């Protein structure tokens, strides 16, 4: 499953991204330090790939 998240805002330590509309809306918070170290521009949004955990 692939989910595209749009940048919404930031807190002191995190970036907040959202996908979808209420009531199915998904929100994800990622630490600024980790996003910045990965070279990701949060204003461009992010894509998350979800897979079932393998045993």
PyMOL Python script that loads the backbone (N, CA, C, O; Angstrom):
from pymol import cmd

cmd.read_pdbstr("""\
ATOM      1  N   UNK A   1       0.842  -1.164   0.000  1.00  0.00           N
ATOM      2  CA  UNK A   1       0.000   0.000   0.000  1.00  0.00           C
ATOM      3  C   UNK A   1       0.895   1.237   0.000  1.00  0.00           C
ATOM      4  O   UNK A   1       1.898   1.285   0.711  1.00  0.00           O
ATOM      5  N   UNK A   2       0.530   2.225  -0.792  1.00  0.00           N
ATOM      6  CA  UNK A   2       1.294   3.464  -0.908  1.00  0.00           C
ATOM      7  C   UNK A   2       0.399   4.615  -0.450  1.00  0.00           C
ATOM      8  O   UNK A   2      -0.735   4.742  -0.912  1.00  0.00           O
ATOM      9  N   UNK A   3       0.908   5.454   0.458  1.00  0.00           N
ATOM     10  CA  UNK A   3       0.141   6.597   0.957  1.00  0.00           C
ATOM     11  C   UNK A   3       0.976   7.863   0.796  1.00  0.00           C
ATOM     12  O   UNK A   3       2.103   7.944   1.285  1.00  0.00           O
ATOM     13  N   UNK A   4       0.411   8.845   0.108  1.00  0.00           N
ATOM     14  CA  UNK A   4       1.073  10.136  -0.058  1.00  0.00           C
ATOM     15  C   UNK A   4       0.593  11.092   1.025  1.00  0.00           C
ATOM     16  O   UNK A   4      -0.609  11.292   1.201  1.00  0.00           O
ATOM     17  N   UNK A   5       1.536  11.676   1.746  1.00  0.00           N
ATOM     18  CA  UNK A   5       1.237  12.614   2.827  1.00  0.00           C
ATOM     19  C   UNK A   5       1.656  14.017   2.422  1.00  0.00           C
ATOM     20  O   UNK A   5       2.697  14.208   1.794  1.00  0.00           O
ATOM     21  N   UNK A   6       0.847  14.986   2.783  1.00  0.00           N
ATOM     22  CA  UNK A   6       1.158  16.390   2.560  1.00  0.00           C
ATOM     23  C   UNK A   6       1.651  16.997   3.871  1.00  0.00           C
ATOM     24  O   UNK A   6       1.152  16.662   4.945  1.00  0.00           O
ATOM     25  N   UNK A   7       2.624  17.885   3.777  1.00  0.00           N
ATOM     26  CA  UNK A   7       3.124  18.620   4.943  1.00  0.00           C
ATOM     27  C   UNK A   7       2.016  19.544   5.443  1.00  0.00           C
ATOM     28  O   UNK A   7       1.384  20.241   4.649  1.00  0.00           O
ATOM     29  N   UNK A   8       1.777  19.552   6.762  1.00  0.00           N
ATOM     30  CA  UNK A   8       0.753  20.424   7.330  1.00  0.00           C
ATOM     31  C   UNK A   8       1.345  21.494   8.236  1.00  0.00           C
ATOM     32  O   UNK A   8       1.036  22.676   8.083  1.00  0.00           O
ATOM     33  N   UNK A   9       2.179  21.098   9.162  1.00  0.00           N
ATOM     34  CA  UNK A   9       2.743  22.052  10.119  1.00  0.00           C
ATOM     35  C   UNK A   9       3.913  21.398  10.831  1.00  0.00           C
ATOM     36  O   UNK A   9       4.300  20.275  10.507  1.00  0.00           O
ATOM     37  N   UNK A  10       4.471  22.102  11.799  1.00  0.00           N
ATOM     38  CA  UNK A  10       5.547  21.520  12.589  1.00  0.00           C
ATOM     39  C   UNK A  10       5.414  21.941  14.037  1.00  0.00           C
ATOM     40  O   UNK A  10       4.842  22.984  14.353  1.00  0.00           O
ATOM     41  N   UNK A  11       5.953  21.108  14.908  1.00  0.00           N
ATOM     42  CA  UNK A  11       6.050  21.425  16.323  1.00  0.00           C
ATOM     43  C   UNK A  11       7.512  21.778  16.585  1.00  0.00           C
ATOM     44  O   UNK A  11       8.299  21.929  15.651  1.00  0.00           O
ATOM     45  N   UNK A  12       7.859  21.905  17.833  1.00  0.00           N
ATOM     46  CA  UNK A  12       9.248  22.226  18.175  1.00  0.00           C
ATOM     47  C   UNK A  12      10.202  21.137  17.697  1.00  0.00           C
ATOM     48  O   UNK A  12      11.323  21.436  17.285  1.00  0.00           O
ATOM     49  N   UNK A  13       9.769  19.870  17.746  1.00  0.00           N
ATOM     50  CA  UNK A  13      10.661  18.751  17.423  1.00  0.00           C
ATOM     51  C   UNK A  13      10.215  17.882  16.248  1.00  0.00           C
ATOM     52  O   UNK A  13      10.974  17.021  15.804  1.00  0.00           O
ATOM     53  N   UNK A  14       8.988  18.094  15.732  1.00  0.00           N
ATOM     54  CA  UNK A  14       8.447  17.200  14.698  1.00  0.00           C
ATOM     55  C   UNK A  14       7.833  17.959  13.529  1.00  0.00           C
ATOM     56  O   UNK A  14       7.432  19.117  13.649  1.00  0.00           O
ATOM     57  N   UNK A  15       7.773  17.261  12.386  1.00  0.00           N
ATOM     58  CA  UNK A  15       6.985  17.705  11.245  1.00  0.00           C
ATOM     59  C   UNK A  15       5.704  16.888  11.256  1.00  0.00           C
ATOM     60  O   UNK A  15       5.735  15.695  11.560  1.00  0.00           O
ATOM     61  N   UNK A  16       4.563  17.521  10.924  1.00  0.00           N
ATOM     62  CA  UNK A  16       3.290  16.805  10.865  1.00  0.00           C
ATOM     63  C   UNK A  16       2.844  16.708   9.413  1.00  0.00           C
ATOM     64  O   UNK A  16       2.808  17.700   8.686  1.00  0.00           O
ATOM     65  N   UNK A  17       2.505  15.479   9.007  1.00  0.00           N
ATOM     66  CA  UNK A  17       2.029  15.202   7.657  1.00  0.00           C
ATOM     67  C   UNK A  17       0.643  14.570   7.747  1.00  0.00           C
ATOM     68  O   UNK A  17       0.348  13.843   8.696  1.00  0.00           O
ATOM     69  N   UNK A  18      -0.209  14.849   6.755  1.00  0.00           N
ATOM     70  CA  UNK A  18      -1.553  14.288   6.734  1.00  0.00           C
ATOM     71  C   UNK A  18      -1.883  13.735   5.357  1.00  0.00           C
ATOM     72  O   UNK A  18      -1.393  14.214   4.335  1.00  0.00           O
ATOM     73  N   UNK A  19      -2.736  12.704   5.364  1.00  0.00           N
ATOM     74  CA  UNK A  19      -3.243  12.102   4.129  1.00  0.00           C
ATOM     75  C   UNK A  19      -4.731  11.857   4.309  1.00  0.00           C
ATOM     76  O   UNK A  19      -5.180  11.493   5.396  1.00  0.00           O
ATOM     77  N   UNK A  20      -5.493  12.058   3.245  1.00  0.00           N
ATOM     78  CA  UNK A  20      -6.923  11.773   3.285  1.00  0.00           C
ATOM     79  C   UNK A  20      -7.734  12.844   3.982  1.00  0.00           C
ATOM     80  O   UNK A  20      -7.214  13.872   4.416  1.00  0.00           O
ATOM     81  N   UNK A  21      -9.025  12.571   4.076  1.00  0.00           N
ATOM     82  CA  UNK A  21      -9.987  13.476   4.688  1.00  0.00           C
ATOM     83  C   UNK A  21     -10.660  12.784   5.868  1.00  0.00           C
ATOM     84  O   UNK A  21     -10.741  11.557   5.915  1.00  0.00           O
ATOM     85  N   UNK A  22     -11.133  13.565   6.801  1.00  0.00           N
ATOM     86  CA  UNK A  22     -11.860  12.996   7.936  1.00  0.00           C
ATOM     87  C   UNK A  22     -13.080  12.253   7.446  1.00  0.00           C
ATOM     88  O   UNK A  22     -13.691  12.739   6.494  1.00  0.00           O
ATOM     89  N   UNK A  23     -13.488  11.163   7.976  1.00  0.00           N
ATOM     90  CA  UNK A  23     -12.975  10.517   9.180  1.00  0.00           C
ATOM     91  C   UNK A  23     -11.852   9.516   8.915  1.00  0.00           C
ATOM     92  O   UNK A  23     -11.362   8.888   9.854  1.00  0.00           O
ATOM     93  N   UNK A  24     -11.434   9.353   7.656  1.00  0.00           N
ATOM     94  CA  UNK A  24     -10.364   8.403   7.331  1.00  0.00           C
ATOM     95  C   UNK A  24      -8.977   9.045   7.329  1.00  0.00           C
ATOM     96  O   UNK A  24      -8.003   8.398   6.943  1.00  0.00           O
ATOM     97  N   UNK A  25      -8.872  10.280   7.746  1.00  0.00           N
ATOM     98  CA  UNK A  25      -7.607  11.009   7.717  1.00  0.00           C
ATOM     99  C   UNK A  25      -6.537  10.302   8.556  1.00  0.00           C
ATOM    100  O   UNK A  25      -6.815   9.772   9.632  1.00  0.00           O
ATOM    101  N   UNK A  26      -5.313  10.311   8.035  1.00  0.00           N
ATOM    102  CA  UNK A  26      -4.167   9.724   8.723  1.00  0.00           C
ATOM    103  C   UNK A  26      -3.166  10.840   8.994  1.00  0.00           C
ATOM    104  O   UNK A  26      -2.858  11.636   8.107  1.00  0.00           O
ATOM    105  N   UNK A  27      -2.668  10.891  10.209  1.00  0.00           N
ATOM    106  CA  UNK A  27      -1.659  11.881  10.586  1.00  0.00           C
ATOM    107  C   UNK A  27      -0.410  11.158  11.044  1.00  0.00           C
ATOM    108  O   UNK A  27      -0.482  10.176  11.783  1.00  0.00           O
ATOM    109  N   UNK A  28       0.735  11.649  10.601  1.00  0.00           N
ATOM    110  CA  UNK A  28       2.005  11.063  11.018  1.00  0.00           C
ATOM    111  C   UNK A  28       2.932  12.195  11.447  1.00  0.00           C
ATOM    112  O   UNK A  28       3.032  13.226  10.781  1.00  0.00           O
ATOM    113  N   UNK A  29       3.606  11.979  12.572  1.00  0.00           N
ATOM    114  CA  UNK A  29       4.597  12.920  13.079  1.00  0.00           C
ATOM    115  C   UNK A  29       5.970  12.279  12.930  1.00  0.00           C
ATOM    116  O   UNK A  29       6.175  11.140  13.349  1.00  0.00           O
ATOM    117  N   UNK A  30       6.901  12.999  12.339  1.00  0.00           N
ATOM    118  CA  UNK A  30       8.272  12.508  12.193  1.00  0.00           C
ATOM    119  C   UNK A  30       9.223  13.513  12.823  1.00  0.00           C
ATOM    120  O   UNK A  30       9.036  14.723  12.698  1.00  0.00           O
ATOM    121  N   UNK A  31      10.231  13.010  13.492  1.00  0.00           N
ATOM    122  CA  UNK A  31      11.216  13.873  14.137  1.00  0.00           C
ATOM    123  C   UNK A  31      11.949  14.713  13.103  1.00  0.00           C
ATOM    124  O   UNK A  31      12.413  14.201  12.084  1.00  0.00           O
ATOM    125  N   UNK A  32      12.047  16.004  13.375  1.00  0.00           N
ATOM    126  CA  UNK A  32      12.730  16.923  12.461  1.00  0.00           C
ATOM    127  C   UNK A  32      14.159  16.471  12.185  1.00  0.00           C
ATOM    128  O   UNK A  32      14.610  16.484  11.040  1.00  0.00           O
ATOM    129  N   UNK A  33      14.863  16.073  13.232  1.00  0.00           N
ATOM    130  CA  UNK A  33      16.263  15.685  13.078  1.00  0.00           C
ATOM    131  C   UNK A  33      16.416  14.552  12.065  1.00  0.00           C
ATOM    132  O   UNK A  33      17.297  14.604  11.207  1.00  0.00           O
ATOM    133  N   UNK A  34      15.567  13.533  12.160  1.00  0.00           N
ATOM    134  CA  UNK A  34      15.656  12.389  11.251  1.00  0.00           C
ATOM    135  C   UNK A  34      15.287  12.776   9.819  1.00  0.00           C
ATOM    136  O   UNK A  34      15.940  12.337   8.872  1.00  0.00           O
ATOM    137  N   UNK A  35      14.251  13.590   9.655  1.00  0.00           N
ATOM    138  CA  UNK A  35      13.829  14.028   8.314  1.00  0.00           C
ATOM    139  C   UNK A  35      14.934  14.875   7.688  1.00  0.00           C
ATOM    140  O   UNK A  35      15.297  14.673   6.529  1.00  0.00           O
ATOM    141  N   UNK A  36      15.463  15.822   8.457  1.00  0.00           N
ATOM    142  CA  UNK A  36      16.512  16.701   7.946  1.00  0.00           C
ATOM    143  C   UNK A  36      17.786  15.927   7.603  1.00  0.00           C
ATOM    144  O   UNK A  36      18.410  16.185   6.573  1.00  0.00           O
ATOM    145  N   UNK A  37      18.173  14.981   8.460  1.00  0.00           N
ATOM    146  CA  UNK A  37      19.372  14.176   8.202  1.00  0.00           C
ATOM    147  C   UNK A  37      19.224  13.316   6.948  1.00  0.00           C
ATOM    148  O   UNK A  37      20.214  13.006   6.285  1.00  0.00           O
ATOM    149  N   UNK A  38      17.990  12.932   6.623  1.00  0.00           N
ATOM    150  CA  UNK A  38      17.740  12.124   5.424  1.00  0.00           C
ATOM    151  C   UNK A  38      17.707  12.984   4.164  1.00  0.00           C
ATOM    152  O   UNK A  38      17.602  12.453   3.059  1.00  0.00           O
ATOM    153  N   UNK A  39      17.795  14.296   4.314  1.00  0.00           N
ATOM    154  CA  UNK A  39      17.791  15.188   3.167  1.00  0.00           C
ATOM    155  C   UNK A  39      16.411  15.384   2.552  1.00  0.00           C
ATOM    156  O   UNK A  39      16.299  15.738   1.379  1.00  0.00           O
ATOM    157  N   UNK A  40      15.365  15.156   3.335  1.00  0.00           N
ATOM    158  CA  UNK A  40      13.994  15.287   2.849  1.00  0.00           C
ATOM    159  C   UNK A  40      13.493  16.703   3.093  1.00  0.00           C
ATOM    160  O   UNK A  40      13.621  17.235   4.196  1.00  0.00           O
ATOM    161  N   UNK A  41      12.921  17.311   2.054  1.00  0.00           N
ATOM    162  CA  UNK A  41      12.291  18.618   2.179  1.00  0.00           C
ATOM    163  C   UNK A  41      10.835  18.381   2.584  1.00  0.00           C
ATOM    164  O   UNK A  41      10.041  17.957   1.745  1.00  0.00           O
ATOM    165  N   UNK A  42      10.460  18.637   3.834  1.00  0.00           N
ATOM    166  CA  UNK A  42       9.106  18.315   4.284  1.00  0.00           C
ATOM    167  C   UNK A  42       8.010  19.045   3.516  1.00  0.00           C
ATOM    168  O   UNK A  42       6.908  18.517   3.373  1.00  0.00           O
ATOM    169  N   UNK A  43       8.288  20.238   3.026  1.00  0.00           N
ATOM    170  CA  UNK A  43       7.273  20.998   2.296  1.00  0.00           C
ATOM    171  C   UNK A  43       6.841  20.312   1.000  1.00  0.00           C
ATOM    172  O   UNK A  43       5.772  20.615   0.470  1.00  0.00           O
ATOM    173  N   UNK A  44       7.652  19.398   0.490  1.00  0.00           N
ATOM    174  CA  UNK A  44       7.294  18.650  -0.729  1.00  0.00           C
ATOM    175  C   UNK A  44       6.406  17.448  -0.424  1.00  0.00           C
ATOM    176  O   UNK A  44       5.877  16.820  -1.341  1.00  0.00           O
ATOM    177  N   UNK A  45       6.239  17.124   0.857  1.00  0.00           N
ATOM    178  CA  UNK A  45       5.440  15.966   1.236  1.00  0.00           C
ATOM    179  C   UNK A  45       6.286  14.697   1.256  1.00  0.00           C
ATOM    180  O   UNK A  45       7.462  14.711   0.893  1.00  0.00           O
ATOM    181  N   UNK A  46       5.672  13.611   1.684  1.00  0.00           N
ATOM    182  CA  UNK A  46       6.358  12.325   1.761  1.00  0.00           C
ATOM    183  C   UNK A  46       5.448  11.215   1.244  1.00  0.00           C
ATOM    184  O   UNK A  46       4.231  11.384   1.155  1.00  0.00           O
ATOM    185  N   UNK A  47       6.043  10.099   0.911  1.00  0.00           N
ATOM    186  CA  UNK A  47       5.300   8.906   0.516  1.00  0.00           C
ATOM    187  C   UNK A  47       5.699   7.778   1.456  1.00  0.00           C
ATOM    188  O   UNK A  47       6.884   7.541   1.691  1.00  0.00           O
ATOM    189  N   UNK A  48       4.685   7.075   1.998  1.00  0.00           N
ATOM    190  CA  UNK A  48       4.938   5.938   2.881  1.00  0.00           C
ATOM    191  C   UNK A  48       4.452   4.665   2.181  1.00  0.00           C
ATOM    192  O   UNK A  48       3.365   4.633   1.605  1.00  0.00           O
ATOM    193  N   UNK A  49       5.273   3.630   2.242  1.00  0.00           N
ATOM    194  CA  UNK A  49       4.907   2.326   1.709  1.00  0.00           C
ATOM    195  C   UNK A  49       4.656   1.401   2.888  1.00  0.00           C
ATOM    196  O   UNK A  49       5.519   1.249   3.752  1.00  0.00           O
ATOM    197  N   UNK A  50       3.484   0.783   2.931  1.00  0.00           N
ATOM    198  CA  UNK A  50       3.075  -0.071   4.044  1.00  0.00           C
ATOM    199  C   UNK A  50       3.000  -1.513   3.545  1.00  0.00           C
ATOM    200  O   UNK A  50       2.356  -1.811   2.539  1.00  0.00           O
ATOM    201  N   UNK A  51       3.670  -2.391   4.272  1.00  0.00           N
ATOM    202  CA  UNK A  51       3.636  -3.819   3.956  1.00  0.00           C
ATOM    203  C   UNK A  51       3.373  -4.600   5.230  1.00  0.00           C
ATOM    204  O   UNK A  51       3.649  -4.133   6.335  1.00  0.00           O
ATOM    205  N   UNK A  52       2.848  -5.765   5.060  1.00  0.00           N
ATOM    206  CA  UNK A  52       2.660  -6.658   6.198  1.00  0.00           C
ATOM    207  C   UNK A  52       4.012  -7.118   6.702  1.00  0.00           C
ATOM    208  O   UNK A  52       4.897  -7.434   5.907  1.00  0.00           O
ATOM    209  N   UNK A  53       4.181  -7.157   8.007  1.00  0.00           N
ATOM    210  CA  UNK A  53       5.420  -7.608   8.616  1.00  0.00           C
ATOM    211  C   UNK A  53       5.641  -9.092   8.309  1.00  0.00           C
ATOM    212  O   UNK A  53       4.736  -9.917   8.433  1.00  0.00           O
ATOM    213  N   UNK A  54       6.878  -9.399   7.903  1.00  0.00           N
ATOM    214  CA  UNK A  54       7.211 -10.802   7.636  1.00  0.00           C
ATOM    215  C   UNK A  54       7.580 -11.494   8.931  1.00  0.00           C
ATOM    216  O   UNK A  54       8.135 -10.880   9.843  1.00  0.00           O
ATOM    217  N   UNK A  55       7.268 -12.769   9.003  1.00  0.00           N
ATOM    218  CA  UNK A  55       7.593 -13.562  10.211  1.00  0.00           C
ATOM    219  C   UNK A  55       9.064 -13.833  10.311  1.00  0.00           C
ATOM    220  O   UNK A  55       9.509 -14.481  11.257  1.00  0.00           O
TER     221      UNK A  55
END
""", "prot")
cmd.dss("prot")
cmd.show_as("cartoon", "prot")
cmd.util.cbc("prot")
cmd.orient("prot")
